[in-house]
């Protein structure tokens, strides 16, 4: 057995792998549950709006077993993300609502500074976006690196409002602002549920 080990050409495979893959190349994260919507199919784990609703509804069974609370990633964890940005090849940002959390702006700004090849995917409700975030996205597009925006939209007009709790026209305006600034095609992601299934079919 020892002879086989000594002659096997990949006997140092563990060492070789660690040398070649010593940096994180794929990262997917959620910096908080900060969100400006209280979607019908969501809850406090992913939406701070739902936290206030659950806290107001003291008789909620879910609130009894899973007390609603706001969550924001600590600064030390944000710093850990920033430290691995130079070696990343793929970055996915989720929420909460990514455009509502300033930490995502901070991370993307740093990514633009240290890594111009990493692909970026952002899953957002696209109901609101700041000028600062638009500027960062526009800078990213100028680097000619892959960027993918996915907008969660489950209906239109009154159905959208009922499911997502914000005005549909405001989301349309935000989508237009994002496209006007970045010229990036925005993919629509539909969560099929009891609330919209008959409208989709």
Secondary structure by P-SEA (a helix, b strand, c coil): caaaaaaccccaaaaaaaaacccccccccccccccccccccccccccaaaaaaaaaaccccccccccbbbbbccaaaaaaaaaacccccbbbbbcccccccaaaaaaaaaaaaccccbbbbbbcccccccaaaaaaaaaaaaaccbbbbbbbccccaaaaaaaccccaaaaaaaaaaaaaaccbbbbbbbbcccccccccc
